[in-house]
C-alpha cells in the first residue's frame, strides 16, 4: 500500500507543478496560518474564534476555556482529572482536536483528554461545529477544536509572565515569548500547573483525597522566510503530567496515571504562480503509565508513535474559484500492555472546491477517500453554501458524511480486540442564520445527524468483553451564540452567551444517550474603565442521565456555577496587572460524574507581566 500511495502522490504532485508554471508569483502573507482550510474552506459552517481576552479569563486547561464559552458539554472525573467532551450529542471519540492542521486524537482511546491541553501555548483557538472528516479525518463528527500557532513576520519582541496561586495549594506559572523580524518568527511558551486538590466537600463530611496532580508543557513555533515565495516552519510541543485519581470511598486503593506526549511538525510552504503548496511531515507520540496501587512499583503502560506525511495544494483558477487537493499518509505503531506490538497504515486523498458565484453567494464542495490495511473506509463528502441577503443577515447550509475509525484498543486488545470492526458512519445537515447589527451579533443554527455502526464494548459468550458495531443514534438540536460590545468615554462593555438544546437518541430504545444534557447555557460579561477590569462568568448545565435506560434514580442534577474576577493595570502599557478570581462564587454543589464532586467556592490571585 505504501508503494501505491507514493506513486499516486508523485503523479498528483507532478501535475500540480505543471499547473503552477508560467504564472506570476504571489508573495507570502505577513501572517502565515498553520491551518489554512479552517479559514478558506469552512465558510458554510459555524466557526467560533476565542480571542486572547477570553483565553486569559479562564484557567489554562482547554476544558475550562471551552466549558464556560462554548456549547460543548464536559464530563470530568474531578478537578484536573480525565475530561471528555460531548459536542452536538456525540461521544468523546467523535470530537476531533486539530493541532496546526493535524488531528491529534489518541490512537489508543480515540479521543483527547482536554485537561492535558494547555491553552497558553497557542495564539489562535477556534471551535468549528459539525462534520469535518473530509479535511481532518477520523472523529470529526460532532465538531473540531483547532489549536493553532500562527506566525507573524513583522518586527516584534514581547515577553509575558503569568503567575496564579490559589486554594488547595494550586499553582500555575506561564512564560511566553514572541520574537520576529521580516525573515524570522518565533513563538514559545512554558506552562506548569500543580495542585494538592484537597478541597472540602460541600454538603457532606470529608475532603477530596489522592487528587493531587501536576503537569508541564513546552510549546514552540519557529518560521523562516527563505524568500518572498517560500517559508519553512517548525512546530513542537511536549507534555508531561501525573494525576492521582481521587478516591470515591475511604477504602478505595490509591491509583495514579502518568502521561508523556510529544508533537513535532515540519512544514514547507511555497507560492508558485496561482498556486500555494504546503508539504508537512509530522511525528507524534503518546505514552502512558497506570499504577493501580501507588504503594506498589508495578504498572501497566502503552504508547503509540505516528508518522504523518501530508501535501496540501491550492490552485486558483480565477479570483472567484479555487481547488484544494490534500494527499496524506499515516503510519502508526503501537506497543504496550493489552495491545502488544501492532501497527496500521492509512493513505487518503481529499479534493475541495470553492467558488464565489457573486459578491454575496458562494458554495463549497469536497470529497475524500481513504485506503487502509486494517479497515474499509467510506467515501466522505461535504457540500455547503453561504448567501448574504444583506449586511444584516447571512444564511448558511451544509451537509456532510463523516466517520470515526476503530482505535488501537478496539482492534488489538489482547483476547478482546476485533479486527472486523467497521468505521462509525455519520450523515448530517445543518442550517445557520447569522445576524449582525452595529455592535450586536446573533448566530442561530439547527442541525440533525444520523450515526450508524457505533462501536460498543459488549460481553461475549466466552465471558469477556469485545467491541462490536451495534448502536445507531439519531441526533437533532439547536444552538445560539450571542455577542455584544460597546465602548464610550473610556468605558468598555462586552457580553457573550451560548445556548444549546440537544436530543441524542439511541434508536434501540429511543432513550437519550447518557452524559448528554438536553440544555446547556453559558454567559460572560465584562466591564473595563481605564486600567480597571471586572468580569463575570455563568454556566448552567441541565440534568444528565448516567445509564442507558435513563433510570431516574441515577440522574445527575442540573447545576449553576458562576465565577467573578477583578484586576487592575498598574501601567498604561499593560506592563503589570494584578487581580483575583473567585471560582464557584455561590458555592454550588455539583458533579458531572457520580461521586466526583467538584470544588466549592475558592480564590485565586494572579500577577501578569508584559515587557
C-alpha positions in Angstrom: 0.0 0.0 0.0 2.9 2.4 0.8 4.2 1.9 -2.8 0.7 2.7 -4.3 0.5 5.8 -2.1 3.9 7.0 -3.2 3.1 6.6 -6.9 -0.3 8.4 -6.5 1.4 11.2 -4.5 4.1 11.6 -7.2 1.6 11.8 -10.1 -0.6 14.4 -8.4 2.4 16.4 -7.2 3.9 16.5 -10.8 0.6 17.5 -12.2 0.3 20.3 -9.7 3.8 21.5 -10.5 2.9 21.8 -14.2 -0.3 23.8 -13.4 1.8 26.2 -11.5 4.3 27.2 -14.2 4.5 30.4 -16.1 2.2 32.4 -13.7 3.2 35.4 -11.7 4.2 34.5 -8.2 2.0 35.5 -5.2 4.2 36.6 -2.3 3.7 35.1 1.2 1.5 37.0 3.6 2.8 38.8 6.6 0.8 36.3 8.8 1.3 32.6 8.0 -1.6 30.4 9.0 -0.9 26.9 10.2 -4.4 25.6 9.2 -5.5 27.3 6.0 -8.6 25.1 5.5 -10.2 26.5 8.6 -10.2 30.0 7.1 -10.6 29.3 3.4 -12.9 26.2 3.2 -15.2 26.5 6.2 -17.4 29.4 5.3 -20.6 27.2 5.2 -20.2 26.1 8.8 -20.1 27.8 12.2 -16.7 28.8 13.4 -16.3 30.4 16.9 -13.0 32.1 17.4 -11.8 32.5 21.0 -9.5 35.6 21.3 -6.8 36.3 23.8 -9.1 38.2 26.1 -11.4 35.2 26.5 -8.5 32.8 26.9 -6.9 34.9 29.7 -10.1 34.9 31.8 -10.1 31.1 32.1 -7.8 28.5 33.7 -5.1 27.3 31.4 -6.8 23.9 30.7 -8.7 23.5 27.5 -11.6 22.1 29.5 -12.1 25.3 31.4 -12.0 27.6 28.4 -14.5 25.6 26.3 -16.8 24.7 29.2 -17.5 28.4 30.0 -17.5 29.8 26.5 -19.0 27.2 24.1 -21.9 24.8 23.7 -19.7 21.7 24.3 -20.6 19.6 27.4 -17.7 18.1 29.5 -17.8 15.1 31.8 -15.0 15.5 34.3 -13.7 12.9 36.7 -12.9 15.7 39.1 -10.8 18.9 39.0 -7.8 18.3 36.8 -8.8 14.7 36.2 -9.9 13.0 32.9 -12.1 15.3 30.9 -14.3 14.0 28.0 -16.5 16.2 25.7 -19.9 15.8 24.1 -20.3 18.0 21.1 -23.8 18.2 19.4 -24.9 15.0 21.2 -21.9 12.9 20.1 -19.4 10.8 22.2 -15.9 11.9 23.3 -14.4 9.9 20.4 -16.5 11.9 17.9 -14.9 15.3 18.6 -11.5 15.9 16.9 -8.8 18.1 18.3 -6.6 19.6 15.5 -3.2 20.9 16.2 -1.8 23.2 13.5 -3.9 21.2 10.9 -3.0 17.7 12.3 -5.6 15.5 14.1 -4.1 14.6 17.5 -6.8 12.4 19.0 -5.3 9.5 20.8 -4.7 6.4 18.7 -5.3 4.3 21.8 -8.6 5.7 23.0 -9.8 7.7 20.0 -10.2 10.9 22.0 -8.3 13.8 23.6 -8.3 14.4 27.3 -9.0 18.1 27.4 -7.3 18.5 30.8 -4.0 17.6 29.3 -4.0 20.5 26.8 -2.8 24.0 28.0 -4.4 26.9 26.1 -1.5 29.2 26.8 0.6 27.5 24.1 -1.5 28.8 21.2 -2.3 32.3 19.8 -5.4 31.1 17.9 -8.1 28.7 19.2 -11.3 28.1 17.3 -14.3 25.8 17.6 -15.9 24.5 14.4 -19.3 22.9 14.8 -20.4 20.0 12.6 -18.7 17.4 10.4 -15.1 17.9 9.2 -13.8 14.4 8.3 -13.1 15.3 4.7 -10.2 17.6 5.9 -9.5 16.5 9.4 -10.1 12.7 9.4 -11.4 10.4 12.0 -13.6 11.6 14.8 -14.6 14.9 13.2 -18.3 14.2 13.6 -19.7 16.5 16.3 -17.1 19.2 15.6 -13.5 20.1 15.7 -11.3 22.1 18.1 -8.5 24.0 16.4 -5.2 24.8 18.3 -3.0 27.0 16.1 0.4 28.7 16.3 0.1 31.4 13.6 3.4 33.1 12.8 3.8 36.9 12.1 6.8 38.0 10.1 6.8 41.6 11.5 9.4 43.1 13.8 8.2 42.1 17.3 9.7 41.3 20.7 7.5 40.5 23.7 7.7 38.6 26.9 4.8 37.5 29.1 4.8 36.1 32.6 1.7 34.9 34.3 1.6 33.5 37.9 -1.6 32.2 39.5 -1.8 30.9 43.1 -5.0 29.8 44.8 -6.8 27.4 47.1 -5.7 23.8 47.6 -2.1 25.0 47.1 -2.8 25.4 43.3 -0.1 27.0 41.3 0.0 27.9 37.6 3.1 29.6 36.1 3.3 30.6 32.4 6.1 32.2 30.4 5.8 33.1 26.8 8.0 34.9 24.3 7.2 36.2 20.8 10.1 37.5 18.6 10.1 38.2 14.9 11.7 40.1 12.1 10.8 40.2 8.4 12.6 36.9 7.9 12.3 35.1 11.2 9.3 34.5 13.6 9.2 32.6 16.9 6.6 31.8 19.5 7.4 29.8 22.6 5.8 29.1 25.9 6.2 27.1 29.0 3.4 26.2 31.4 3.5 24.5 34.8 0.4 23.5 36.8 0.1 21.8 40.1 -2.4 21.3 42.9 -2.9 19.4 46.1 -6.6 19.3 45.0 -7.6 18.5 48.6 -10.8 20.6 48.8 -13.5 20.0 51.4 -16.8 18.6 50.1 -19.9 20.6 50.1 -22.9 19.1 52.0 -21.0 16.1 53.5 -18.1 15.3 55.7 -14.6 14.8 54.3 -12.4 16.1 51.6 -11.0 15.1 48.2 -8.2 12.6 48.8 -5.5 11.3 46.4 -6.4 14.1 44.0 -3.0 15.8 43.6 -1.7 16.5 40.1 1.0 18.3 38.2 1.7 18.9 34.5 4.2 20.8 32.4 4.0 21.7 28.7 6.5 23.3 26.4 5.3 24.7 23.0 7.5 26.2 20.3 6.8 27.5 16.8 9.6 28.8 14.5 9.3 30.2 11.0 11.9 31.3 8.4 11.1 33.1 5.1 13.6 31.7 2.6 12.4 34.3 0.1 9.3 36.1 -1.0 7.6 32.9 -2.0 8.9 30.2 0.3 9.0 29.6 4.0 9.9 26.8 6.4 8.1 26.4 9.8 8.7 24.0 12.7 6.2 23.4 15.5 6.9 21.3 18.6 5.1 20.5 21.8 5.9 18.4 24.8 3.5 17.5 27.6 4.5 15.7 30.8 1.9 15.1 33.6 0.9 13.0 36.6 -2.5 12.7 38.2 -3.5 10.8 41.3 -7.1 9.6 40.8 -9.4 10.9 43.5 -10.9 8.3 45.8 -14.7 7.6 45.7 -14.7 5.8 49.0 -12.3 5.8 52.0 -11.4 2.1 51.4 -10.5 2.5 47.7 -7.0 1.7 46.5 -5.0 4.8 45.6 -4.1 4.9 41.9 -2.3 7.3 39.6 -1.7 7.9 35.9 1.2 9.4 34.0 1.2 11.0 30.5 4.1 11.9 28.2 3.1 13.2 24.8 5.2 14.9 22.1 4.2 16.5 18.8 6.6 17.7 16.1 5.6 19.2 12.7 7.8 20.5 9.9 6.2 22.5 7.1 7.5 23.9 3.8 5.2 26.5 2.2 5.6 27.7 -1.4 3.7 30.1 -3.6 4.2 29.3 -7.3 2.1 31.3 -9.7 -1.5 30.9 -8.8 -0.8 28.0 -6.5 0.0 27.6 -2.9 1.8 24.4 -1.8 2.2 23.1 1.8 4.2 20.0 2.5 4.0 18.7 6.1 5.9 16.0 8.0 4.7 15.2 11.5 5.9 12.8 14.2 3.5 12.4 17.2 4.0 10.2 20.2 1.8 9.3 23.2 2.8 7.2 26.2 1.1 6.4 29.5 1.7 4.5 32.7 -1.1 3.4 35.0 -0.3 2.5 38.6 -3.3 0.5 40.0 -1.8 0.8 43.5 0.7 3.6 44.2 2.1 1.7 47.2 3.5 -0.9 44.7 6.0 -0.5 42.0 4.0 -2.4 39.3 2.3 -0.6 36.5 0.8 -1.1 33.1 1.9 1.0 30.1 1.4 1.6 26.5 2.1 4.0 23.7 2.0 4.8 20.0 4.2 6.6 17.5 2.7 8.1 14.4 4.5 9.4 11.3 2.4 11.6 9.0 3.2 13.0 5.6 0.7 15.5 4.1 0.7 17.6 0.9 -1.8 20.4 0.6 -2.1 22.1 -2.7 -4.3 25.1 -3.7 -4.7 26.3 -7.2 -6.6 29.5 -8.0 -8.2 29.1 -11.5 -9.7 32.7 -11.2 -10.2 35.2 -8.3 -13.6 33.5 -7.7 -12.7 29.8 -7.9 -10.1 27.7 -6.2 -9.3 24.0 -6.0 -7.6 22.4 -3.0 -6.2 18.8 -3.0 -4.8 17.1 0.1 -2.7 13.9 0.0 -1.8 12.3 3.3 -0.2 9.2 4.6 -0.2 8.0 8.2 1.8 5.1 9.7 1.2 4.3 13.4 3.0 1.8 15.6 1.7 0.7 19.0 3.3 -1.2 21.8 2.2 -1.9 25.3 0.1 -3.7 27.8 -3.0 -5.0 26.2 -2.3 -4.2 22.5 1.1 -6.0 22.2 3.1 -4.9 19.1 0.7 -3.6 16.5 0.6 -1.2 13.6 -1.6 0.2 10.8 -1.2 2.4 7.7 -3.7 4.8 6.2 -3.5 6.8 3.0 -6.0 9.4 1.8 -7.0 11.9 -0.9 -9.2 14.9 -0.4 -10.4 17.3 -3.1 -12.0 20.7 -2.1 -13.6 23.2 -4.4 -14.8 26.7 -3.5 -16.5 29.2 -5.9 -17.8 32.7 -5.4 -20.8 32.9 -7.7 -21.3 36.6 -6.9 -20.3 39.1 -4.2 -23.0 37.7 -2.0 -23.1 33.9 -2.8 -20.6 31.1 -2.6 -20.5 27.3 -2.4 -18.1 24.6 -1.2 -17.8 21.0 -2.4 -15.4 18.4 -1.0 -14.8 14.7 -1.2 -12.4 12.2 0.5 -11.4 8.6 0.1 -9.0 6.6 2.3 -7.2 3.2 1.9 -6.1 1.3 5.0 -4.6 -2.1 5.6 -6.9 -2.7 8.6 -10.4 -1.3 7.7 -12.5 -0.2 4.8 -13.4 3.5 4.8 -16.5 5.0 3.1 -16.4 7.8 0.6 -16.7 11.1 2.6 -18.2 14.3 1.3 -19.3 17.8 2.3 -21.3 20.4 0.5 -22.3 23.8 1.7 -23.3 27.3 0.6 -23.4 30.8 2.1 -25.6 33.7 0.9 -25.5 37.3 2.2 -29.0 38.6 1.9 -27.9 42.0 3.4 -25.3 43.4 5.7 -27.6 42.4 8.5 -28.4 38.8 7.6 -26.4 35.8 6.3 -27.7 32.2 5.6 -25.5 29.1 5.7 -26.3 25.5 4.8 -24.1 22.4 5.0 -24.5 18.6 4.6 -21.7 16.0 5.1 -20.8 12.4 5.6 -18.2 11.8 8.3 -16.7 8.8 10.2 -14.6 7.5 13.1 -12.2 4.6 12.7 -11.7 1.9 15.4 -8.9 2.7 17.9 -5.9 0.5 18.6 -7.6 -0.8 21.8 -10.7 -1.7 19.7 -8.7 -3.6 17.2 -5.8 -5.1 19.0 -6.6 -5.5 22.7 -5.4 -9.0 23.7 -8.2 -11.5 23.9 -10.8 -8.9 23.1 -9.9 -6.9 20.0 -12.0 -7.2 16.9 -10.2 -6.8 13.5 -13.5 -7.0 11.7 -14.8 -3.6 13.0 -16.2 -1.1 10.6 -15.7 2.7 11.0 -18.6 4.6 12.6 -20.5 6.4 9.9 -22.4 9.7 10.1 -24.7 11.8 7.9 -25.6 15.3 9.0 -27.2 18.5 7.9 -27.3 22.0 9.4 -28.8 25.4 8.6 -27.3 28.5 10.2 -28.6 32.1 10.4 -26.2 35.0 11.2 -27.5 38.4 12.2 -25.4 41.5 12.9 -26.5 45.0 13.6 -24.0 47.5 14.8 -22.5 46.1 18.0 -24.9 43.1 18.3 -24.3 39.6 16.8 -26.5 36.6 16.8 -25.9 33.1 15.3 -28.8 30.6 15.4 -28.4 27.1 14.0 -30.4 23.9 13.7 -28.9 20.5 12.8 -29.7 16.8 12.5 -27.4 13.8 12.2 -27.6 10.0 11.9 -24.8 7.8 13.2 -24.6 4.1 12.3 -22.2 1.3 13.3 -21.3 2.9 16.6 -18.7 0.8 18.4 -19.6 -0.5 21.8 -17.8 -3.0 24.1 -20.3 -5.8 25.0 -20.0 -9.1 26.9 -19.3 -12.2 24.8 -20.2 -15.9 25.3 -16.6 -16.5 26.3 -17.1 -14.4 29.4 -15.0 -11.3 28.4 -15.8 -8.1 26.6 -15.3 -7.2 22.9 -16.1 -4.2 20.7 -18.8 -4.6 18.0 -20.6 -2.3 15.6 -24.0 -2.2 17.2 -25.6 1.1 18.0 -27.5 3.6 15.9 -28.1 7.1 17.1 -30.4 9.9 15.9 -29.5 13.4 16.9 -31.1 16.8 16.4 -30.8 20.1 18.1 -30.4 23.9 18.1 -27.7 26.3 19.1 -27.5 30.1 19.6 -24.4 32.3 20.1 -24.9 36.0 21.1 -22.4 38.8 21.3 -22.5 42.5 22.1 -19.8 45.1 22.9 -19.9 48.8 23.4 -17.2 51.4 24.1 -17.5 55.1 25.0 -15.7 57.7 27.1 -13.2 55.2 28.4 -15.9 52.7 29.4 -16.0 49.3 27.6 -18.7 46.7 27.9 -18.7 43.2 26.5 -21.3 40.4 26.7 -21.4 36.9 25.1 -23.6 33.9 25.6 -24.1 30.4 24.1 -27.1 28.1 24.4 -27.6 24.5 23.1 -30.6 22.2 23.1 -29.6 18.6 22.2 -31.6 15.5 21.7 -29.4 12.4 21.1 -31.5 9.2 21.0 -30.4 5.5 20.9 -32.5 4.0 18.2 -32.8 0.7 20.1 -34.8 2.1 23.0 -35.5 5.8 21.9 -33.7 6.9 25.1 -31.3 9.9 25.4 -27.6 9.0 25.4 -26.1 9.1 28.8 -23.9 12.1 29.6 -25.7 14.3 27.0 -27.7 17.1 28.7 -30.7 18.5 26.9 -29.8 22.0 27.9 -26.5 24.0 28.3 -26.2 27.8 28.7 -23.1 29.9 29.2 -22.8 33.7 29.6 -20.0 36.1 30.3 -19.9 39.8 30.9 -17.0 42.2 31.4 -16.6 45.9 32.1 -13.4 48.0 32.0 -12.7 51.6 32.7 -9.2 52.9 32.1 -7.0 50.4 34.0 -9.7 48.6 35.9 -11.4 45.4 34.6 -14.1 43.2 36.0 -15.8 40.1 34.6 -18.4 37.6 35.4 -18.9 34.0 34.0 -22.0 31.8 34.3 -22.5 28.2 33.4 -25.8 26.2 33.5 -25.8 22.5 32.7 -29.1 20.6 32.6 -29.6 17.2 34.2 -27.9 14.2 32.6 -28.7 10.5 32.6 -25.9 8.2 33.7 -27.5 4.9 32.5 -28.5 3.8 29.0 -32.1 3.1 30.2 -32.5 6.7 31.6 -33.3 5.3 35.1 -34.5 8.4 37.0 -32.7 7.1 40.2 -29.4 7.7 38.5 -29.8 11.2 37.2 -27.2 13.9 37.9 -29.0 17.1 38.8 -28.6 20.3 36.9 -26.3 23.0 38.3 -25.3 26.7 38.0 -21.8 27.8 38.5 -20.5 31.4 38.5 -17.0 33.0 38.6 -16.1 36.6 39.3 -12.8 38.3 38.5 -11.3 41.7 39.1 -7.9 43.1 38.0 -6.0 46.4 37.8 -3.4 47.6 35.4 -0.6 49.5 37.1 0.8 51.0 33.8 -0.6 52.5 30.7 1.2 50.0 28.5 -0.2 46.9 30.3 3.1 46.0 31.8 1.9 45.0 35.3 -1.5 43.6 36.1 -2.7 42.2 39.5 -6.0 40.6 40.1 -8.1 37.9 41.7 -10.8 35.4 40.7 -13.4 33.7 42.8 -14.5 30.4 41.2 -17.9 28.8 42.1 -18.9 32.1 43.6 -22.2 30.9 45.1 -20.6 27.7 46.5 -22.7 25.4 44.3 -22.6 21.6 45.0 -22.2 19.9 41.6 -20.6 17.0 39.8 -20.6 15.9 36.1 -19.8 12.2 37.0 -21.3 10.3 40.0 -19.2 10.5 43.2 -16.9 13.0 41.6 -17.7 16.2 43.4 -16.1 19.5 42.1 -14.7 22.2 44.4 -16.8 24.8 46.2 -16.0 28.5 46.4 -12.3 29.1 46.0 -10.0 32.1 45.5 -7.1 32.6 43.0 -4.7 35.6 43.0 -2.7 36.4 39.8 0.1 38.6 38.5 0.7 39.3 34.8 3.8 40.9 33.4 4.3 42.1 29.8 7.7 43.5 28.7 
